[in-house]
């Protein structure tokens, strides 16, 4: 955690001015309180309605994958852009494909790799399964470790970097990454103040049952305790995804809008009451901003559906198991030849001829692109940008 700001360094400010400009860096004394106002009830109702409409959006399998990939890159851009404001989409794509940025862009490349590591952890810990997938203190600390560049247990830090293991992350298979993240979770020590935050959120009868209020509470507390944690918004994406508020992970599909800024930032002047232990106004403002972001997404998804209504059935039809696996492999690899794709499919992969025929079919259907011919052919996902 970051050392508290020294009040003596600002002698010209009154105590009230200092409080308005700078948030404290510890949680207020419990018990914390809030009032269930008519505005808060109305906001939560509208959020639930918008979330239900988003879940019911009739998008094709491939378009859902495309939008999820775009949202991932927008989350990475959000997490990196504050310290590296000139980061480009091309740089993000390069790092996600396993390349390294050099010279003056080296620190930007390392920040992108850290943000990508957080995304891998988010995918791992929100994956469907029988266990309760709500955010836990241990998982929150894994997110913080990933974004801070701390070394993963059992993995030596790579030479030439100062922040941890992310540059070597691409060398591990999906199964190995899962094991490493679980090792990190088991090895994590949860600070007492973080445990107290989660305990309150899980003991309050309303907050514990609302993904919106629980996510808002954890986000508020962690931004106090870790003011320099840029990717702290991952706790919201986690809670909203497992709580069906944003089941498909579409909360960020564009570069940050006014609504997104209101949702994902916590300026001092807006947080004074919350930081004193009264969460009422914060809950109202947070749920209002979330509602506007969700409606913004619904409008965008409506345009996507209109575009899809004009596409051939071959593109919007749901894929069979092999087509889905091929799409997921290329989504993970970025691009590859048939041999690399078969290797990535792992045990049980179909014969080379079968894979080549399916790849050619997906190319002809407009799902994939192909560069080169025969043994030198390289496949990648088709770049079908949503028409705004």
N, C-alpha and C positions, 0 to 999 in steps of 0.2 A: 504494500500500500504506500501511497505517497505521503510524505511528511506534511503536517498541517501548515498552512500559510502563516507566516510570522506577522502578527498584528503590528509589531513595532516598526516594520518596514514601511508603513503607511501612516505616518504621524499626522498628516493633514486631513485625513478622513475622520469623520465622526464615527462612533460605533454603529449608528444606523446606516450610514453610507457604506461602511465596510461590509456590513451584513447584507446589504442589497447587491453588492458587487461580487462577493465571494461566498460560496457555500461552505458550511462546515465539512469536516472530513471524518466525522464519526456519527453514528446513529443517535437520535435523541433518546432520552430516557423513556422506557415503557411505563404505563401502557400507551400505545398509540391509539388514535381514535379517528372516526369518520362518521358522517351522518348520511343516511340513505335518503338523499333529497329527490324530489320529483324529477329534476334535471338529470341526475345520475341514473335513475330508473329508466327514463325515456332513452337516454344514450345507450344503455346496455341492451334495451329492447331493439333499437335500430341496428346496433352492431350484430346482434344475433340474426336479424332478418337479412342483412347484407351478407353475412358469412354463409347463411343457408343458400342464398342465391348464387354465391360464388361456387359452392360445392356442387350445385346442380347445373352449372354451365356446361352445355353439351359440346365440349371440345374433343377433337380427335386425339388419339394416342400420341401421334407424332407432334401435333401442335402443343399438347401439354408438355411434352419433353422439351420442345424448343423454348417455350415460355419459362419453364423451370431453369433451363440453362441460362437464359437471359437474366432472370432474377438473381441467380447465383453471382453472375458477373457484376450486377448492380450492387449487390451487397458488398462484394469485394471492393468495388470503386468507392463506396461510401466509407468503408473502414480505412482505406488508404489515403483518401483525398485530402484529409485535414492536414496531415504532415507532409504529404507529397501532392500538392494541389494540381500539378501539371501532369499527373499520371494519365496515360492514354489507354483506350480500349485495346489498341494493338499490343501494348506492353503487357496488359493482363493476359491476353491470348497467348503471347509468347511464353510467359512464365507457366501458365496452365499446361502448355505443351511440353514442359520440362526444360525450356531454355533459360539461360541466365542473362540478366542485364549487367553490363560492365561499366567501368569507369564511373562517371558521375551518376549514372542511373543504378548503380549497384545497390544502394540503400533502398531505392524504390522497389527494385526486384525482390529484395529480401522482405520488405513489408507486404508485397503482393503474395509471396510464398507463405508468409505467416497467416494472412487472411484466408488463403486457400486451405491451409491446414485447419483453421477454424471451421470452414465449410465442410471438410471431410468429417470432422468430429460431429457437426450438426447432423449430417446425413446418417452417421452411425448411431447416435443416441436418440434420434427420432424415428428410426426404422420401425416398421410395424412388427409387433410381437406380442406374446401373451402377458409380459410384465407391464407394470405401471411405468409409463414413459415420461411422466411429468418431471420437470427439472428438479434435481436434487442438489444439495450443497456440493457433493463430490463432483458431479458433472459440471456445475458452474465453475468450479476451480480448474477442471480440465480445460474448459474453454479459455480461462484466463491464462493458464500455462501455455496453451497453444499460441495465443495471440502475443504473449510476452516473449516467446522464443526460448522458454526453458527446455532443457534436454529431456527427451523421453527416456524412461528407465531402460537400460540395456542397450541403448543406441549411442555410440560415441558421436560427439559433435563433429561435423565435417571440418576439414581444414579450410582456412581462409574466410571463415565467417565468425561473427561475434555473438550471434543471437540464438543458436540452437540447431535443431535437426531438420528443419523444413526443406532445405535444398536437397537432402537425400530422400525425402519422403516419396518421391516418384519411383524410387528403386524398389519399394515394397509392393507386394501384391495386396489386393483388397483384403484378403484373409489376414495377412500379416499386419496391416494397418489396424484392423479390428482388435487384434491381440495387443498391439502397442497402446492403443487408446484405453483398453481395459486395464492394462498394467498401470498406466498413468492414473486412472481413477482409483485403483486400489492403493497406490502409493501416495495419494494426495492427503495432506493434512488440512482439515477445514478450520480456519480461524474461528474463535468463539463468537465474534460479532457476526460473521456470516451465518453460523449455525443459529444464532438468536433471531436473525432476520427470517430465515426459513421456518423456524419454529413458530414465530408469530403468524406468518402467512398460512401455515398449515393448521393452526389452532383456531383461527377466527372462523366462525361458522359460514359466513358469506364469502370471504376472500378465498378460503380453501376450496370452494366449489365453483368459483368463477375463474376461467382461464384469463379473462381480461383483467380482473382486479388482482389476481395472484401475479400475473406477469407484470402489471404496473407496479406492484409493491416491491417485487424483487429487483426490477429495473431501477426504481427510485433508490433503494438501499444500496445496491452495488455501485451506482454512480456516485454515491456519497463516499463509500469505502475505497473505491478505486477510480478516482477522478481522471486518471490518465489512461484508462482502459477504453481505447477508441472503439473496439468491436464489442462493447458491452451489450449492444442491441441484439446480439445472438441469443440472449436469454429471452427476449420477446419473441424472436422467430421460433425458438424451441417451444415455448409455452403455447403460442398461437397455432403451431403446426399440430401438436399432439392434442390440443384442446378443440380442434376443428374450427377455430376462428379463421385460420388461413391454412386449410388442410393441404393445399397444393404448393404452398410456399411462394405465392404470387404477390406478396405485400409490396415488393420493390421490383417493378417492371420498367421503370424509367429512372433517369437521373433525378436526384432528389427534388421534389416539388415543395411548395410552401407547406402543404399538408404533411408531407413526410418529415420535413424539418421540425414542425410542431410536435410530431409524435416522438421523434428520435433524439431530440435535444432537450436539455434540462437547464435553461438559463436561470441564474441565481434569483432574479427578481420574481420569477414565476413559482419558485420552489420554497419561498420563505416559510409559509405556513406548514407545508409538508415536512420541511427540515426541522420544524419545532414540534412535530408529532401529530399534527392535525392533517389528515390525508384527504379531507372532503373536497376541497377545491382542486387539488391535484387529480383525484379520481375523475372529477367532472371534466376537467380540461383534457386529460389523457383519453378518456372514452370518446369525447367529442372529436378529437383529432383522429383517433382510430376509425371512427365512423366515416369521416370525410375521406380518409385514404381508401377504405373499402369501397365506398361508392365511386371513387375515382377509378379503382380497378374494375368495377362492374361495367362502367362505361367503356373502358378499354377492351374488356373481354367481349362486350357486345359487338364492337367493331371487328374483332378477330372472328367471331361467329359469322358475321356478315360476309367476310372475305372467304371463309371456308365453304360457305354455301355455293360458291361458284367454282370450287375445285373439283377435279375428277374424283369419282368414288374410290379409285385405287389409292389415292393419297390419304383420304379421310377414313378409309375402312380400318377397323382394328387389326393389328398384325397377328400372325400366329406366333408360336413360341420362338421359333428360330429367327424370324424377322425381328422380334422384340430383342432377342439376345444380341443380334448383330448390331442393332441400333444402339443398345446400351454399351457394347464394346467400343464402338466408334465414338460414342459420347465421352467415354473415359479416355481413350487413346488420342482423340483429336483427329488423327488420320492414320492410315496403315494399309499395307498390302495384304493380300489374302493369307500369306503365311503367318504374318504377325497377328492377324485377326483370329486365325485358328488356334494359335498359341494362347491368345487371351481368352478364348472360349473354354480352355481347360479340358479336363477329362470329359469324355462323352461328346466331344466335338464331332460333327458329321464329316464325311469325306471332303477332300479339297474340291472335287468337281461340284458337289452339292452346294458348298459355300460360294463358289464362284458363280454358279447359276443364280443363287439368291441375291448375291450382291449386284449382279447385272440387272436382275428384275427390279431391285430397289432403285437402281440408277434410272432405268427406263420409266419408273413410276414417279420420278422426281423427288424421292426421299433422300437419295445419296448423290454425290457428285463423283466423277471419276477422272483422274489425270494419268496419262500414260496408257500403255497397251500391254496385253498379255502378262508376262511375269513381272513387268515393271509398273503395273497398274496400282495406283494409290487411291483409296476411297476415303471420303469424308462426308459429314452430314451436309445436306443441302442448306444453303443460306437463304431461308425463306423468311425474311423479315416481315413482321406485321405492318401492314399499311396503316399509318396513323391518319 
